[in-house]
């Protein structure tokens, strides 16, 4: 019986693993791989304490840090995906897709999620070659460039606002008839002289050679097709949180993210905490995931030692 089961090996899960080891909580950390979503980034410039690091190197560092403290306290299970978390007689049983099971008094879900991928010719071919899903990670690499943001929600407009700090121009394309972002945000971002926005715009194709050099789109009302000469395409069409294994056990929001108490990271199910991109946290970043997971682990420790 473990004190805590940590599900996920991104910045959140890794931070929690280190803190669990230091607090001598018998822990199992279950993850498919270390690193989280940023593992594919060529260069991350906002991981605090490190001016620049590749996603692959960040993953190696996270795993090395956990293993350095793990000892006999934290059991690390890699190459596994969790299938189901079940509540049984005051504890939890975590079953993986390979049929293995682990019992724990508490659970911390830091499973993250995956960006909803753009379904257009060239999008897969130029992934990380101009097509990116993280403005905070990759935006500064496009300083002085013409870029496109695909998506008309708050995330899309927030991404555009970030990019306007260093891009030559930003064009936002939204497939809908009206923007889904808050009206105040829309008005403020579109007021920037280097910003343009187009509604009813369906992306048809991403073009390029070794790197992105353009995007072709269609106006769904007129049928007219247009081409933009750009070197960066930032996709913000939603995220798919990895929460299917706790469906029915904890309360999820309309986007299937785990609803948490922002003070403690507790979920609606006593004994389960969550942190990072799989939660209803307002902002999703590597540093935030790590901090929220540490917050959760601190609360788990208090829960285990004072109940």
C-alpha positions in Angstrom: 0.0 0.0 0.0 1.5 3.3 -1.1 1.0 6.6 0.6 0.5 8.3 -2.7 0.3 7.4 -6.3 1.4 10.1 -8.8 0.0 9.7 -12.3 2.1 11.5 -14.9 5.8 12.4 -15.4 5.7 15.9 -16.7 6.9 18.9 -14.7 4.0 18.5 -12.2 4.5 14.8 -11.6 8.3 15.1 -11.4 8.1 18.0 -8.9 5.7 16.0 -6.8 7.9 12.9 -7.0 10.9 14.9 -5.6 8.8 16.4 -2.8 7.3 13.0 -1.9 10.8 11.5 -1.7 12.0 14.3 0.5 9.0 13.8 2.8 9.6 10.1 2.9 6.1 9.3 1.6 6.0 5.8 0.1 5.2 6.6 -3.5 4.6 5.1 -6.9 5.0 7.4 -9.9 3.4 6.0 -13.0 4.0 7.6 -16.4 4.3 6.7 -20.0 7.4 8.9 -20.3 8.9 11.9 -18.6 8.7 15.4 -19.9 5.1 16.2 -20.6 3.9 18.1 -23.7 7.0 20.2 -24.0 9.2 17.2 -24.8 8.8 18.0 -28.5 9.9 21.6 -28.2 13.2 22.5 -29.9 13.9 25.2 -27.3 12.1 26.2 -24.1 13.0 29.7 -22.8 10.7 30.1 -19.9 11.7 27.2 -17.6 12.8 29.2 -14.6 16.5 28.9 -13.8 17.4 27.7 -17.3 17.7 30.4 -20.0 17.2 27.8 -22.8 16.7 24.0 -22.9 15.3 21.6 -25.4 12.2 19.6 -24.5 14.2 16.4 -24.8 16.8 17.7 -22.3 14.2 19.0 -20.0 12.6 15.5 -19.9 16.0 13.9 -19.1 16.6 16.5 -16.3 13.2 15.9 -14.8 13.7 12.1 -14.7 17.2 12.4 -13.4 16.0 14.7 -10.6 13.3 12.3 -9.5 15.6 9.3 -9.6 18.3 11.2 -7.6 15.9 11.4 -4.7 13.8 8.3 -5.2 15.9 5.8 -3.3 13.7 3.2 -1.8 10.9 5.7 -1.2 9.6 6.4 -4.7 9.0 3.5 -7.1 9.1 4.8 -10.7 7.0 2.9 -13.3 7.6 4.1 -16.9 6.1 3.0 -20.2 2.7 2.6 -18.6 -0.6 4.4 -19.1 -3.3 4.4 -16.4 -6.5 2.8 -17.5 -8.6 3.3 -14.3 -8.6 4.7 -10.8 -11.1 3.1 -8.5 -12.0 3.9 -4.9 -12.1 0.8 -2.6 -12.6 0.7 1.2 -10.8 3.9 1.9 -8.0 3.6 -0.6 -7.5 3.6 -4.3 -6.6 1.0 -6.9 -4.8 2.2 -10.0 -4.9 -0.2 -12.9 -2.7 0.3 -16.0 -3.4 -0.7 -19.6 -1.0 -3.6 -19.3 -3.1 -5.0 -16.4 -0.9 -4.1 -13.5 -2.4 -2.6 -10.4 -1.2 -0.5 -7.5 -2.9 0.4 -4.2 -2.5 3.8 -2.6 -4.0 5.9 0.2 -4.1 9.0 -2.0 -3.7 9.9 -5.6 -2.2 12.9 -7.4 -3.2 13.2 -11.0 -0.7 15.2 -13.1 -1.4 13.5 -16.4 -1.6 16.6 -18.5 -3.2 16.5 -21.8 -2.6 16.9 -25.5 -3.1 19.8 -27.8 -5.9 19.3 -30.3 -4.0 18.9 -33.5 -4.8 20.9 -36.7 -6.3 18.6 -39.3 -5.1 20.2 -42.5 -2.6 19.1 -45.2 0.9 20.0 -44.2 0.1 20.4 -40.5 1.6 17.1 -39.5 4.5 17.4 -41.9 5.6 20.8 -40.5 4.9 20.1 -36.8 7.8 21.7 -34.9 9.0 23.1 -38.2 6.9 26.2 -38.0 3.7 24.7 -36.8 3.6 24.9 -33.0 1.1 24.5 -30.2 2.9 26.5 -27.5 3.4 30.3 -27.9 5.1 30.5 -24.5 7.6 27.8 -25.5 8.3 28.8 -29.1 7.0 32.3 -29.6 10.4 34.1 -29.1 11.9 32.0 -31.9 9.7 33.9 -34.4 10.9 37.4 -33.4 10.5 39.8 -36.3 8.5 37.2 -38.3 5.0 37.2 -39.8 2.9 34.6 -38.0 -0.6 33.2 -37.9 -2.7 32.1 -34.9 -5.5 29.6 -35.6 -8.3 29.7 -33.1 -10.7 32.4 -31.9 -11.2 31.6 -28.2 -9.5 33.2 -25.2 -6.4 31.0 -25.7 -6.1 32.1 -29.3 -6.3 35.8 -28.4 -3.9 35.4 -25.5 -1.5 33.7 -27.8 -1.8 36.5 -30.3 -1.2 39.1 -27.5 2.0 37.3 -26.5 3.2 37.1 -30.1 2.6 40.8 -30.7 5.5 41.5 -28.3 8.0 40.3 -30.8 6.4 39.2 -34.1 6.4 41.5 -37.1 2.7 40.8 -37.7 0.1 38.5 -36.3 -3.0 37.2 -38.3 -5.7 35.3 -36.4 -7.9 32.9 -38.3 -11.2 31.7 -36.8 -13.5 29.2 -38.4 -16.6 30.5 -36.7 -18.9 33.4 -37.5 -17.9 35.2 -34.3 -15.0 35.1 -31.9 -15.4 32.9 -28.8 -13.1 35.0 -26.7 -14.2 37.6 -24.2 -15.4 40.8 -26.2 -13.0 43.0 -24.2 -10.1 40.8 -25.0 -11.0 40.7 -28.7 -11.3 44.4 -28.9 -8.0 45.1 -27.2 -5.9 42.6 -29.2 -7.4 43.5 -32.6 -6.7 47.2 -31.9 -3.0 46.5 -32.2 -1.6 48.0 -35.4 0.3 44.8 -36.2 -2.8 42.6 -35.7 -5.4 41.3 -38.1 -8.3 38.9 -37.5 -10.5 37.0 -40.0 -13.7 35.2 -39.3 -15.2 32.3 -41.3 -11.7 31.3 -42.2 -11.0 27.6 -42.8 -7.4 26.5 -43.0 -6.9 24.5 -46.2 -3.1 23.8 -46.3 0.2 24.5 -44.7 3.0 25.0 -47.2 6.7 25.0 -47.0 10.0 23.3 -47.9 12.2 22.4 -44.9 10.2 25.0 -42.8 6.8 26.6 -43.0 6.5 29.4 -45.6 2.8 29.9 -46.0 -0.8 29.1 -45.2 -3.8 28.8 -47.6 -7.3 29.4 -46.2 -10.9 29.8 -47.5 -13.6 32.2 -46.6 -16.5 29.9 -45.7 -19.1 32.6 -46.7 -17.7 33.8 -50.1 -15.7 30.7 -51.0 -12.7 32.9 -51.8 -9.3 31.4 -51.2 -6.3 33.4 -49.9 -2.6 32.7 -49.1 -0.6 34.2 -46.3 3.2 34.2 -46.5 4.2 33.3 -42.9 7.0 31.5 -41.1 5.1 30.5 -37.9 1.7 29.0 -37.3 0.4 28.8 -33.7 -2.5 26.5 -33.2 -5.0 27.1 -30.4 -8.0 25.0 -31.1 -8.4 23.4 -27.7 -6.8 20.7 -25.6 -7.7 17.1 -24.8 -7.1 16.5 -21.1 -6.0 13.1 -20.0 -8.7 12.4 -17.5 -10.6 9.5 -18.9 -9.3 7.2 -16.1 -11.0 9.2 -13.4 -14.3 9.8 -15.3 -17.1 9.3 -12.8 -14.8 9.5 -9.8 -14.1 13.2 -9.7 -16.0 16.1 -11.0 -15.0 17.4 -14.5 -15.8 20.7 -16.2 -17.3 21.1 -19.6 -13.9 20.5 -21.2 -13.4 17.3 -19.2 -10.7 18.9 -17.0 -10.6 18.0 -13.4 -12.2 20.7 -11.2 -9.9 21.5 -8.3 -9.9 23.7 -5.2 -7.3 26.3 -6.2 -6.0 26.6 -2.7 -5.2 23.0 -2.1 -5.6 21.2 -5.6 -8.1 18.9 -4.0 -10.7 17.4 -6.3 -14.3 16.6 -5.5 -13.3 13.1 -4.4 -11.6 12.9 -0.9 -8.2 11.5 -1.3 -7.6 12.6 -4.9 -5.7 15.8 -5.9 -4.8 17.1 -9.3 -2.4 19.6 -10.9 -1.3 20.8 -14.3 -2.9 20.8 -17.7 -5.5 18.2 -16.8 -7.2 20.6 -14.3 -9.4 23.6 -14.3 -6.5 25.8 -13.4 -6.8 29.2 -15.2 -3.3 29.1 -16.7 -1.4 26.1 -18.0 2.4 26.3 -18.1 5.3 24.0 -17.1 6.2 26.2 -14.1 2.6 26.5 -13.0 2.1 22.7 -13.2 5.2 22.1 -11.1 4.2 24.7 -8.5 0.6 23.4 -8.2 1.8 19.8 -7.9 4.1 20.8 -5.0 1.1 22.6 -3.4 -0.9 19.4 -3.8 1.9 17.2 -2.4 2.2 19.5 0.7 -1.6 19.1 1.2 -1.4 15.4 0.7 1.3 15.2 3.4 -0.9 17.1 5.9 -3.8 14.9 5.0 -1.8 11.7 5.6 -0.1 12.8 8.8 -3.0 14.5 10.5 -6.1 12.5 9.7 
